[in-house]
Amino acid sequence: METEAALTVGLCGKEINTEWNHFWVELSGSCYEQSSLWGKVIELNGWKAQRIILRKNGRIVCEVQMQMLKFK
């Protein structure tokens, strides 16, 4: 009988994260706006990128990057 592997959720605190970038590049239909490099670029206009990583057995299986702007 196989057991289901545990999923872990974490925040990606690195501004530029090569592991993050490698994952999304491998996905079909991925776009540059999900790269950690883009997250750095948008900071020039006051935006902040926040990233969440879902892992299974230590490997990334899902990533979410939210691009947020604080309204004044």
Buried (B, 14 or more C-beta within 10 A) or exposed (E): EEEEEEEEEEEBEEEEBEEBBEBBEEEEEBEEEBBBEBBEEBEEEEBEBEBEBEBEEEEBEEBEBEEEEEEE
